[in-house]
Amino acid sequence: MALPEMMTRPEVAEHLRTPAATLAQWASKGYGPRFIKAGRRALYPRSEVERFISEQMDRRRGVA
């Protein structure tokens, strides 16, 4: 089984064009892409980031 490609919080922030601090706030509220903690670092599987984007697009179109 291949491991998923992981992204750091700054990489995800750049990808989503949002501040890394916003991602940290979202994480504290249980919102945003799912991630794992590796020590003090948050690592996001690329597939989870893409899933989050897709969900946001569906919500904008009224698809729930």
Buried (B, 14 or more C-beta within 10 A) or exposed (E): EEEEEBBBBEBBBEBBEEEBEEBBEBBEEEEBBEBEEEEEEBBBBBEBBEEBEEEEEEEEEEEE
